[in-house]
Amino acid sequence: MNVRQRTAWAALALVLLALSAAGLAHNAKLFVLTLLNGLTLAGLYFLVASGFTLIFGLMRNVNLAHGALFLMGAYVGYSVGTYSGSWTLALVAGFLSAGLAGVAMQMLIFRRMEGQEMRQTLVTIGLSIVMADLFMWIWGGDVYQFSPPEWLDTRLSLPLVVAYPTFRLFMLVVAVVIGLLLWLMLNRTVVGMMIRAGVDDRQMLSASGVKVQRLFVIAFAIGAGLAGLGGVIGGTALSIAPGEDVRYLLASLIVVIVGGIGSISGAAVGALLIGMAETFGLAYVPTYGVVFTFVLLVVALAFRPNGLLGANR
């Protein structure tokens, strides 16, 4: 990091500190509540975007049906949870259903279109539309919401906040744990190193006797499964409804672009920035709140085209 970059980061930190001080002085309770909402929303965005980072950033597969996988996990998890009465089973079902769908997509679509980004884009857009219509046909247009387990269906007393939902804090903890596990898998395990090596030089890795396609199926299953997991958790914290797939796909795209393509830590930073921008914008400037998210995207593309923590390629 050069002197110019350090100066820019220092100036940004001073601006954020000044805005935080002004927010606390104006209405401390609103500021703390918005801060917590931003952190927990960032956790949800990271859960979905981390899978997108794994598929799009590392494997170079343009999967614009990632939002549909989120919605599939949510709907399947809701049906299983309603039938069994177990939120844990709903979580498992959401992860597995989206993971299996991701395996089918990798084997039937992406394996046949390696390196053809435009075809991948068009095919997955069409697939997401078909999947959304199928979900509408099966589950209808109603809005659904999961009931969290009893030990999470409580509220915690926090400073300046009368009571805050325990589940939303749990969602943030889950996001942090999954982020650490993904980083460790990709950087400290043999499987993760082989996945990254396969992306950079597939022929060399294949010549060494490694079954590259099997590695990619595993990575795609994990990435898609995380989208399904995010569907169940998001459906518990917020709700499930037609159109949510587009919202979370767009959020994942922005998170990956701002944070850096192929970087798990970048996805965490991007999710934090987008979550904060969205919640603070809606709390303090509700009419123009959505603009802040796209301002971040424009600034990132203008000054850091590879993302805040993205590698130069």
N, C-alpha and C positions, 0 to 999 in steps of 0.2 A: 504494500500500500504506500503510494507516494505522498508527498507533502500536500498536494492539492486535494487528494482524496481524504486525507486526514482532516484537513480544514473543513471540507464539505460535511463530513460526518459530525465534526464538533459543532458546526453551525446548526445542523439539523437537531442535534441533541439539545442545544441551548433553546432553540425554538420550541421543541416539545416540552422542555421544562417550564418555559415561560407560559405556554398554553395550559399546562397542567396546574400551575400555580394560580392562573386566572380562573380556571374551572373550579378549583377547590375554594377559592375566595368567594366566588359567585354563588355556588350551590354545591356544597361538599357532598351531600347525600346523592344528588343526581350524578355527580362526577364519578363517585365510587361505584354506584350501580351500573353506570354505562361502561366503566372500565371492566367490571366483572363480566358483563354481557359480551363485551368485545373479546375478552380472553376466551370465554367458553365457546363463542361462535367461531373463533379462530381454531380452536381445537377440533370442532366438527369439520370445518373446511379442510384442515390438515388431514383428517382421517380419509376423506374422499380424495383429496389432491395427492396424497402420498402414493396411492395406488396408480393414479394417473401419471405421476412422475416416474414410477417404476416401468410402466408400459410405454409411455411416450418419450420420456427423457432418456432412459437407459437403453430401451430396446428399439427406439426409433419407429415404433408402430403408432400411426395416427388413428387412435380409437375414439371417434366422436360418438360412440355408443356408450361411453363410460357413465354418463348420466342415467341411461336406461338400466345399466347394471345396478346403480344405486337404487333406482325405483323398484327393480325386481327384488333385490334383497329386502327392501322395506315391505313390499306386499306379501312376499312369501313368508317373511318373519312374522308379519301380522297374522296371517292365516294360521301358522303353526302355533303362535302364542295364544291365539283365541281358542284353538282346539285343545291345546294341552294345558293351558293356564300357567305356563312357565315362560317367563321373560328370557331366561338363560337359553332355553331351547329355541326361542325365536331368534336370539342372537346367533346361535350356531347355524340355524337354518338359513338365515340371511347371508351369512358368510359362505356357506357351502353352495347354495343355489347360484349366487353370483360367480363364485369361483368355478363351478362346473360350466356355467355359460361362457365364462372367459376361456376355459380350455377348448370348448367347441369352436369359439371364434378364432382362436389362435391356429387350431389345426385345420379348420375348413376355409378360413378367409386369409389370415395374415401370412400363413406359410406359403400360400400360392401367390402372394403379392409382395414379396420381400423387395424393399427398395422402391416401391411404386406408391409414393405418398399420395398422389392425386387420386388414384384408384381406391386406396384405403380410405381416404376422406369421403369420397362419394358413396362408397359401399356402406360405410359405418353410419353415415347420415341417414341413408335409406333404411338401414337395419334399425336404427333408433326410432324412426317414425313407425315402422311396422310393430316394434315391441311396445311402443306407447299405445298404439291402437289395440293391441292384444290385451294389455293391462286394463284399458278402459272397458273392453268387452268382458273381461273376467271379473274385475273388481268394481266396475262402474265409476262414476264421477264423484263419489262421496269423499269426504275428508276423514281420514283415520288417524288415530293416535294411540300409541302403546301406553299401557300402564306400567310404570317401573316397579321393581320389586319393593316390598314393604321397607326394607332397610335403606332404600334410596329415596323413598317417597316421603321425605321429611324436609325440614328447612333449618338452616343453620343461622344463628345470630352472629353477625359480623360487625366490625366497627363502622358506624355511620349508616349501616343497612339493618333494618329491623329484622328481616329474615330473607335468606337466599336459598333457592332450591338446591338440595344436596346433589341431585342428579346432574345438574349442569356442572358442578365442580368435579363430579366423578367423570364426566365426559372429558374434561380438560386433562385429568390424570391419565385416562386411557390413551388420549392422543400423545401425551408425553412418553408413556411407556412404549407405545407402538413405534413412535419415532426413533427412540433409542434402540429398539430391537431391529428395526430396518437398517439403521446406520451400522450396527454391529454385524448384521448379516452380510451387508454389502462390502464392508471394509475389513472385517476380522474373521470371516469364514472362507473356506475353500470354495463353497458354492457361490458366494457373492463375488469372489474374485474371478471365478470362471465365467459368470454372467457378464461381468464388465469386460473381460478379455474377449468373450464371444461377440460382443457388440463391436469392439474395436477391430478385431481381426478374426472373423468367423472361420475362414479357411485354415488358418494356422492352428486354431484350437481344435478344429475337427481332425486335422492331420495328426494331432497328438493323441488321438483316440477318445476324446471326449464327445459324448453325444449332445451336440449343441441344441438340437431341436427339443430334446427332453428338458434341458435347462430352461429354454425359453417358455415351454409349457408351464413349468413350475413357477417361473417369474410372473407369467400372465395370470395364472390361477391366484397367486398371492395378491397381485394388483387388483384384479376383479373382485376377489373376496373382500378386500378392504373397502371397496365401494359398497358392497352389500352390507358389510358390518356398519358402515356409516349410515346406510339407509335405516337400519333398525334403531341405532342410537339417535339419529336425527328425527325419526318418527316418534321417539319417546320424548325428546326435548321440545320438539316443535310439532310437526304434523306431517302426514303423507297425503298428497293430492296430485292429480294430473297436472303436469307442467313443472313439477319439482325437478324432474330430470334435466330440463334445460337450465334451470337456475344453478344446479350444482355442477353441471358440465361447464357453464360459463365461469363460475367461481374457480373451478379447478384449472381452467385455462389461464385465467388471470394470475392465480397463485403461482403456477409453474413459470409463467413468463416473467413475473416480477422477481420471484426468488431465484430463478436460474434453472434452466432445463437440465434434468438429470441429477439434481442435487437435493438430497433429503433435507439437509439443513437449510437449503435455500427455500424449499417448500414450506418449512416451518416459519421462516422469516416472512415469506410472502403471505402465508395464511394469517400471521399475526397482524401484518400491516393492513390487509384487506378487511379482516374482522374488525379491527379498530376503526378504520375509515368508515365502514358501513354503519356501525353502531353509533359512533360519535356524530356522524353526519345526520343520522335519523333523529338523534336526541337533541342536537343543538340547531341544526338547519334542515328540518324535515322536508321542506320543499325541494331543496337541492342536494339532499343527502346522498343520492345515488351517484351524483357527479364525482364525489371524492374518490370513489373506486377507480373510475376511468382516468381521473387526473393522475393517480398513482401509476396506472398502466402507461400513460403517455410519457410521464417523466422517466420511468424505467426504460422504455424503449429509446428515448432521446439520449439519455446519459449512460445507461448500462444496457446495451442491446442484448447481452448474454445473460442478463439478470444480475441481481445483487451479489449472489454467490455462485453464479454460473461460470463454468470453465471456458476459456477462450478456445475456439475451435477453428 
